[in-house]
Amino acid sequence: MSKVRVHNLAVSLDGFATGEGQSLQTPFGHAGGRLMQWFFGTRTFQSMNGEDGGSEGVDNAFAAAWGPGIGAEIMGRNKFGPQRGAWQDEEWKGWWGENPPFHTPVFVLTHHPRPTLEMAGGTTFHFVDASPAEALAMAREAAGGLDVRIGGGPSTVRQFLEADLVDHLHVVLVPILLGRGVRLWDGLESLEDRFTVEPVTTPSGVTHLTFTRR
């Protein structure tokens, strides 16, 4: 069976995977770009933005692993955009422009479904009101035997971990303190018992933690 994977989920030392106060200008709230600074200099990030160059070290090796073998993604509504409640603007098409980097079907979890949104490059956003298990069944069917990526944010990843639906979890421990925001680990006591955990620290100062289902 295909695997369920999480990649490049950056978390502060005090456990926050996004800051407080998300807005159109600040997708990570008051955290700004600090959680993803390790990522911005990599060749993978530069390539996503149509640019050449970027580092090719260990950070890039981890960053690049998010794409190969993925046939569909599941994300929470607040990864797609900053709106809450009923959609005020269905013209909003996400943070990524006309050609998002996913190039697969993407299932956006929301209590307010809206029409499917087809984008350039093969990305199609489906807005579904579904449990983690129900969303995973839809994504697996769309993925055609390839793996399914849980793209975030932290609340969505936590729900899939609570439901024991994740096979591979890549967390990037970033040496900053945020103090507020959305935490990843709450309610996941003894999570490590389900996984083999391997740490790798890189010159950028982050530690990549890979959790592989036993």
HELIX and SHEET records of a PDB file:
HELIX    1   1 GLY A   29  ALA A   31  5                                   3    
HELIX    2   2 ARG A   34  MET A   36  5                                   3    
HELIX    3   3 GLN A   37  PHE A   40  1                                   4    
HELIX    4   4 ARG A   43  MET A   48  1                                   6    
HELIX    5   5 VAL A   58  ALA A   64  1                                   7    
HELIX    6   6 ARG A   77  PHE A   80  1                                   4    
HELIX    7   7 ALA A  120  GLY A  122  5                                   3    
HELIX    8   8 PRO A  132  ALA A  143  1                                  12    
HELIX    9   9 PRO A  154  GLU A  162  1                                   9    
HELIX   10  10 LEU A  191  ARG A  194  5                                   4    
SHEET    1   A 9 LEU A 117  GLU A 118  0                                        
SHEET    2   A 9 THR A 124  VAL A 128 -1                                        
SHEET    3   A 9 PRO A 105  LEU A 109  1                                        
SHEET    4   A 9 ILE A  70  GLY A  76  1                                        
SHEET    5   A 9 ASP A 147  GLY A 152  1                                        
SHEET    6   A 9 VAL A   4  SER A  12  1                                        
SHEET    7   A 9 HIS A 168  VAL A 174  1                                        
SHEET    8   A 9 THR A 207  ARG A 213 -1                                        
SHEET    9   A 9 PHE A 195  THR A 201 -1                                        
SHEET    1   B 2 PHE A  16  THR A  18  0                                        
SHEET    2   B 2 VAL A 182  ARG A 183 -1                                        
END                                                                             
